Amino acid sequence: MSDSQGRGKGKLTTGKQKRNESSADPIKFTNKYCEVKYPTFATGKNLHLERTLKIPEELQQYTSDQIKQRGWFFLERNLTEVNLSWVREFYSNYFLFSLDAVQLRGKQILVTEKAIEEILHLPPK
């Protein structure tokens, strides 16, 4: 089918439809929507990596005391190098904020508040 100028009218697929389609690489991507979204993260423009927390010397003692008081010890640890392709795949597969888990290389990573608190060794609320 084409319009009066000879251009074809293809069937449009929405994001919801793509969420029901299988990915060409099911180990990396949950569904077609996540696979299509991956190039957005592959460019790195929408991905902000964590940086080491740099505290001015005059605030270091106060900040250290606050970290201990709140139990936020994860802020004091040294950052390690990460596999950027895995980070990009993770965020590509995190397509709904209501998800309890995100697929990464065929494994399910829990992203619930409780799971994150446990990983970061935060005291429960």
CORRASUL-V728061 format. One record per residue. N is the residue number from 1. RES is the residue in three letters. SS is DSSP state (~ for helix, > for strand, _ for the rest). D_CENTER is the distance of its C-alpha to the mean C-alpha in whole Angstrom. Layout:
# CORRASUL-V728061
n = [N | N]
res = [RES | RES]
ss = [SS | SS]
d_center = [D_CENTER | D_CENTER]
This chain:
# CORRASUL-V728061
n = [1 | 2 | 3 | 4 | 5 | 6 | 7 | 8 | 9 | 10 | 11 | 12 | 13 | 14 | 15 | 16 | 17 | 18 | 19 | 20 | 21 | 22 | 23 | 24 | 25 | 26 | 27 | 28 | 29 | 30 | 31 | 32 | 33 | 34 | 35 | 36 | 37 | 38 | 39 | 40 | 41 | 42 | 43 | 44 | 45 | 46 | 47 | 48 | 49 | 50 | 51 | 52 | 53 | 54 | 55 | 56 | 57 | 58 | 59 | 60 | 61 | 62 | 63 | 64 | 65 | 66 | 67 | 68 | 69 | 70 | 71 | 72 | 73 | 74 | 75 | 76 | 77 | 78 | 79 | 80 | 81 | 82 | 83 | 84 | 85 | 86 | 87 | 88 | 89 | 90 | 91 | 92 | 93 | 94 | 95 | 96 | 97 | 98 | 99 | 100 | 101 | 102 | 103 | 104 | 105 | 106 | 107 | 108 | 109 | 110 | 111 | 112 | 113 | 114 | 115 | 116 | 117 | 118 | 119 | 120 | 121 | 122 | 123 | 124 | 125]
res = [MET | SER | ASP | SER | GLN | GLY | ARG | GLY | LYS | GLY | LYS | LEU | THR | THR | GLY | LYS | GLN | LYS | ARG | ASN | GLU | SER | SER | ALA | ASP | PRO | ILE | LYS | PHE | THR | ASN | LYS | TYR | CYS | GLU | VAL | LYS | TYR | PRO | THR | PHE | ALA | THR | GLY | LYS | ASN | LEU | HIS | LEU | GLU | ARG | THR | LEU | LYS | ILE | PRO | GLU | GLU | LEU | GLN | GLN | TYR | THR | SER | ASP | GLN | ILE | LYS | GLN | ARG | GLY | TRP | PHE | PHE | LEU | GLU | ARG | ASN | LEU | THR | GLU | VAL | ASN | LEU | SER | TRP | VAL | ARG | GLU | PHE | TYR | SER | ASN | TYR | PHE | LEU | PHE | SER | LEU | ASP | ALA | VAL | GLN | LEU | ARG | GLY | LYS | GLN | ILE | LEU | VAL | THR | GLU | LYS | ALA | ILE | GLU | GLU | ILE | LEU | HIS | LEU | PRO | PRO | LYS]
ss = [_ | > | _ | _ | _ | _ | _ | > | _ | _ | _ | _ | _ | _ | ~ | ~ | ~ | ~ | ~ | ~ | _ | _ | _ | _ | _ | _ | _ | _ | _ | _ | _ | ~ | ~ | ~ | ~ | ~ | ~ | ~ | ~ | ~ | ~ | ~ | _ | _ | _ | _ | _ | _ | _ | _ | _ | _ | _ | _ | _ | _ | ~ | ~ | ~ | ~ | ~ | ~ | ~ | ~ | ~ | ~ | ~ | ~ | ~ | ~ | _ | _ | ~ | ~ | ~ | ~ | _ | _ | _ | _ | _ | _ | _ | ~ | ~ | ~ | ~ | ~ | ~ | ~ | ~ | ~ | ~ | _ | _ | _ | _ | _ | _ | _ | > | > | > | > | _ | _ | > | > | > | > | _ | _ | ~ | ~ | ~ | ~ | ~ | ~ | ~ | _ | _ | _ | _ | _ | _]
d_center = [40 | 40 | 41 | 45 | 43 | 42 | 39 | 37 | 35 | 32 | 30 | 27 | 24 | 22 | 18 | 19 | 21 | 19 | 17 | 20 | 21 | 20 | 18 | 20 | 18 | 17 | 16 | 13 | 13 | 13 | 15 | 17 | 15 | 11 | 14 | 15 | 12 | 11 | 14 | 12 | 10 | 12 | 14 | 12 | 14 | 11 | 9 | 11 | 11 | 13 | 16 | 19 | 21 | 24 | 27 | 30 | 33 | 34 | 31 | 30 | 33 | 32 | 28 | 29 | 31 | 28 | 25 | 28 | 29 | 25 | 24 | 21 | 22 | 19 | 19 | 22 | 21 | 21 | 17 | 17 | 16 | 13 | 13 | 11 | 11 | 9 | 6 | 7 | 8 | 5 | 3 | 7 | 7 | 6 | 9 | 10 | 10 | 13 | 11 | 13 | 11 | 8 | 10 | 10 | 13 | 15 | 14 | 13 | 11 | 12 | 10 | 13 | 14 | 17 | 15 | 13 | 17 | 18 | 16 | 16 | 20 | 20 | 23 | 23 | 24]
